[in-house]
Amino acid sequence: MQTQLRPFTFAGHTLFRVDFDPATLHPADLFWLAHHAQITRFAPRRQAEHLAGRIAAAAALRHAGSDSPATGIGAHREPLWPQGFCGSITHAAGVAIAVAVKRDSATQGIGIDRETLLDERSAPDIAEGALQAGERLRLHQTSLPYPVAVTLAFSAKESLFKALFPQVKTRFGFECAELLSVTEGRLELRLTQPLGPFGVNERFIVHWLQNQSTLMTLAHY
């Protein structure tokens, strides 16, 4: 599969981006993955996304100091990171991005998400499903166009949940976190219920960056 790998910096972390062409995927490309047998049932486009994400993750792990191979797949299809490291992968529209860091006192979990900006037509439906009434009101009060604000809130929750999942170890919904505030490049979420070791009302900062037709978020704790 044709890929192009490059690093970039976001919110104080080095991330790795892979631009890829799903149409160039060859079945033999998947043999690079130790868990290739687990993705044989994926649609070809999904296989390409998965491979690109693992290529980015392998580069991120090398940068973080790990010599482990590409990450495997957990029971909930989550990436499995080597002991002593945490990371996150996101992919959409021919782009995969990954980050990996050593677990230490400063970082125990990290999550990233990249979304194509919603339009005026789809934003209200997404907001209705992912946000409470108070959150929707706060988004209307920001200076951001409403579709951008909804994309941001959706992506921020995705990033936070990716960061928390290795500790929580079970699926949880958008209602478990509430958007409190949005400022340029940062927003704050709080948990509305306990999640694993994380208590109700625990607060998290999520960093964000809008770039043309996409928006990216990063959460860590």
N, C-alpha and C positions, 0 to 999 in steps of 0.2 A: 504494500500500500504506500502511496506517495505521501510523505509527511515532511513537515518542516518544524523543527524544535527551536524555541528561543526562550531565554529567561527574561523576566521583568520584575520590578519591585512594586509592591502594593502593601500599604499599611505596615511598613517595616519588615515585611517578609519577602523572600525571593520565591516567586512562582514560576512555573514552567508551562509554556503554551505550545501546543501541537496543532498546527493547521493541517488538515488531512482531507483527502478526496475519497469518499466511500466507494465511488465507482471503480477505484483502482485496487480494491481489496482482493487478494488472492487467498483461497482457503489455506494454503501453506503458511501464510503470514501468521496465522493464529498459533502455529506450533511454537512460536517464541514464548508463549504463555504456558507455564507449567500446568495451569488449570484449563487448558484449551478444550478438553472434553466437556467441561461444564457449560460451555457457551455454544455448543453445536446446534442447539435448538433455537438460538437467537436468530432473528431476521438479519440478513446481511448488513443492513445499515446499523443495526444495534451492535453487531459484531465489530464493525469498523469503529464505532464510538468507544466501545469497550477497549479495544486494542489501543487506540490513540490515548485514552485516559491512562492506561497502564504504562505506555511509553513515557508520558509526562510524569507519572508517579515514580517511575524508576529513576528518571533524571533528578526529581526532587529529593528522593531518598539518598542518592549519591551526594548531592549538594549538602544534605543534612549530616552526612558522615556515616551512612549505612552502606554495607556491601551486600545487603539482601537483594534477591531478585524482585521482579514485579510483584505487587500485592495480589493476594488471592481473593476469594469471594467468601463472605460469611453466610450464615443461615438466612439473613434478610437481604442478601445480595449486596451488603455493604463491603467496602474494601477492608482487607485485613492487613494491618500494618505490623512491621517487625516489633518485637519487644523493645521498649525504651523509646519508641517513636510514635508520633501521631501525625495524621495528615488528612487530606480531603481531595476529592476529584469532582470536577464538573465538566459537562460537555453539552454543546448545543450548536447547531448550524455549522458543522464542519470545523469546530474548534473544541479542543479539550484542554483543560487547565488543571494542574495539580500543585499542591504544596505539601511539604513534609518538614517536621521539626522534631528535635529531641524533646522528650518529656523532661521537664525540670520544674523548679519552683515557680518559674514565670509562665510556663505554658503546659497545661495538662490536656488540652483538647483544642482543635482548630477545625473550622468548617468554611468552605467557600461555595459560592453559587454564582452562575452567570445566566442571565435571562435576556431574551429579546424583548424589547419594550412592548407593552400591551398597547392596543389602540383604543380609541374612544368607544368602540363597539363592545369589545371584550372586557375592558377594565371593570365595569359595574358587576358583571357576572362573577369574575374572579374575586372581587372585593366582598361580595355577598357570601361566598363560600369560605373565604380564608380569614375574614376580619369581622370583629364585632362592631356594633353601631358606634361606640365611642371611638374606636380606631379609625373608622371611616370619616367621622367628623374631624378628627385631628388631621387627617390627610387633606381634607378639603381646606383646612386652615393654613397649610403650608404654602410656600410660594411655587411649589412644583406643579406642573400640569397634572391633573388627576390620574391619567393613565400611567405617568411616570411614578407618581407617588404610590400607586397600588402595586406596580411592578417592584418597587423598592421594598415595600412592606412584605410582600410575598417572598422575595429573594432573601431578605434578612432573616425571616423565620426558617427558611430552608437552610441557610448557613448555620444558624444557631443549633438547629436540630441535628445537623451533621456533626457539629462539634460535641454535642452532649451525648449522642447515641452510643459511643463506646462504653460510657458509664451507665447509661439507662438500660441499654440492651433490649429495648422493645419499641415498637412503633407508637407514636403519639401524634395527636392532631394539632392543627393550627390554633385551636382554642387554648392550648397549653401555654402560649406566650402572648403577651399584650404589648402593642406598640405604645410607648409613653411619649416619645419626643423625636423630632427629626431636625438636625442642623446640617450645615454643609459638610458632607463627607462622613458624618457620624449619625447614628440613631441609638436609642435605648429601648431595650425590651425587658419585660419582667415576666417571671413565671407566674401563672395563675393557679398552679397546683404543684404539689411535690412531684419530682421526676427522679427516681433513683436516689442518689445522694444529694440532689439539689432541692432546696426547700422552696416553698411557696413564697412569692415576692422577691426571690433572688433576681438581681438585675445584671444585665450584660450589655456591653457596648458592641455595636456592629459597625464596621467601616464600609463605606460605599463609594463607588465611582461610576459615573455615567460616561459612556463613550459612544457617540453617534447613536446607533440604533440598539445598543445593548447596555446593560447595567450589571455591575458586579458587586458582590458583598463578601465580607470576611468577618467571621466571629471567632474569638478565641478567649480562653480563660485560663 
